[in-house]
Amino acid sequence: MSEPTKRALLIGIDEYDVERWRLYGCENDSRAIESVLLDPFGFAPENITMVLNGEATRERILKEFETLIEQTQPGDIVVTHYAGHGSQMTDLENDEPDGKDETIVTHDSHHSGDKPNLDINDDEIHDLLLRLTAKTDYVTMIFDCCHSGTMTRDLTGEEARSVEGDTRTGPEMGREPLDPATRSTGSTSRGPSGWLPLSDKYVLIAG
């Protein structure tokens, strides 16, 4: 019987279209995670995909998740890591008690004016995750960001890994509700992280 393949998708964003959202350290975090996965955990370099800064558009991130899902085989060990801004946006699916979806902020996203919101929200992440865990039980997702606006990278609060939430309507954000026909079923109640439901199908680490 062949050994399971170890796969990883690492996303680190310091540079954003919105200049005031600039961060320092997310790219380094992704490279540090890569080093740990290579040694001591024995991931092969060709099975680690890293998407950094300007590469980390909404389109590219979703494409890499789709590739990861397609390539994953039963029993494979999968790690995903995101370091960058977290935020919130108006809940268009009406499934959040507070009316807000948690999001990861892509390089090309905007939260004001007439430019579109290209964040990837928790509903989208959950759907991707359920498709991934349908193929393997060994999935770990790490979010090094925040969605509440209260957690910071340092004691002075100068390097907060969150940005202001987007309170615009769907049309103002350039977004529509997710198609119910394409969405996964099951629990939508959020666990202690505020990100995703509790499940025995994956490990979620959020900070």
VENLINPE-V497702 format. One record per backbone hydrogen bond with DSSP energy under -1.0 kcal/mol. CO is the residue of the C=O (numbers start at 1). NH is the residue of the N-H. If there is no record, write none. Layout:
{{CO,NH} {CO,NH}}
This chain:
{{5,77} {7,79} {8,49} {9,81} {10,51} {11,83} {12,53} {14,23} {18,21} {19,22} {25,29} {26,30} {27,31} {28,32} {29,33} {30,34} {31,35} {32,36} {33,37} {34,38} {35,39} {36,41} {37,43} {44,47} {45,48} {47,8} {49,10} {51,12} {52,55} {53,56} {55,57} {56,107} {57,61} {58,62} {59,63} {60,64} {61,65} {62,66} {63,67} {64,68} {65,69} {66,70} {67,71} {68,72} {73,76} {77,7} {78,140} {79,9} {80,142} {81,11} {82,144} {83,13} {85,105} {86,163} {87,103} {88,166} {89,101} {96,99} {99,91} {101,89} {102,122} {103,87} {104,120} {106,109} {107,17} {116,110} {120,104} {121,125} {122,126} {123,127} {124,128} {125,129} {126,130} {127,131} {128,132} {129,133} {132,135} {132,136} {138,78} {139,203} {140,80} {141,205} {142,82} {143,207} {144,84} {154,157} {161,86} {161,146} {166,90} {169,173} {170,175} {173,117} {179,182} {191,194} {196,191} {203,141} {205,143}}
